[in-house]
Amino acid sequence: MKDGFWLNYRTDKAFVIDEHEMWLRRPGNAEKLGVPQKVIDGFSNFAIARDRNKFLIWVMQHAPIMRIRGHGAYTAFEYSSRSRSNPIDAIWIWGKKKLGPFSNMFIANFATNEKTNIRWGDFLDAVDSGGYEAVMRAASTETFEWGKVAAELLEMSKKLIEG
């Protein structure tokens, strides 16, 4: 899978997208996703493309949304929330529709600096045995290297645009 999605983890509304920043900035899309108006009003504080990574992380910090992207061998889930239950529940609901038992997942929470790699089957076992906390309990809490994350996101975006 190489599709991209935005997911509101409070409402479970999900949208297939082309590119995360540009989709969010198109008129009406942020509202459909459930981004608060005060956040939408702040979009203009970020230069299109140049501030892409800062913009995406800022929006995730201020709205209950999750960025999802398939990368062939794995699917990445990125969000920013102090609560684990809503985002992990949303991943569970989304994954039941889209993932198989051996699908690899990368989950990153920018609010807590937790990140983990887990297979869908192991994710389900963790939720069943220990609840939402169990999924991220073993997660790495290394500090994100924002420059490295930004460079990787930019490189992925370029590849997606090139096709």
C-alpha positions, 0 to 999 in steps of 0.5 A, a space after each residue: 500500500 502506498 496510499 496517503 490518508 488523513 484521519 480524525 481520531 476523535 470522529 474516525 473520519 478518514 480521507 484518501 489524499 494525494 499529498 498531506 500538506 496540499 490536501 489540507 490546504 485545499 478549501 473545505 478539506 480541513 473543515 471536513 477533517 474536523 480541524 478547528 477554525 482557529 487552527 485553519 486561520 493559522 495556516 497562513 503563518 506557514 509558507 507552502 512547501 518551504 514550511 511543510 514539515 513545521 506546518 504538518 506537525 503544528 496542525 497535528 499538535 492542535 487538532 485531533 488528526 493523524 497522518 497515515 502513509 503506506 510505504 509499500 513494506 510498512 504503513 506510518 501513523 503520525 500524530 501528536 496527543 498526550 492521550 493514547 486511547 483515541 489515536 490507538 483506537 483509531 489505528 485499530 479501527 483503520 487497521 481492521 479495514 486495511 491491514 493484514 496480520 503481517 503488515 508492518 506499522 511505524 507509529 510515532 507520537 510527536 507529543 510524547 516522542 514515543 515511536 514503535 515498529 510493530 506488526 499488525 498481528 502483534 498490535 492486536 495481541 498487545 491491545 487484547 492483552 494490555 490495552 492501548 497502553 501496551 502498544 506504546 509501552 515498549 515504544 522508544 522515547 528517544 528524542 526525535 531528531 526534527 531535522 532528520 524527520 523533516 529531511 525524510 518527510 521531504 524526501 518521501 514527498 518528492 518521491 510521491 510527487 515524482 510518481 
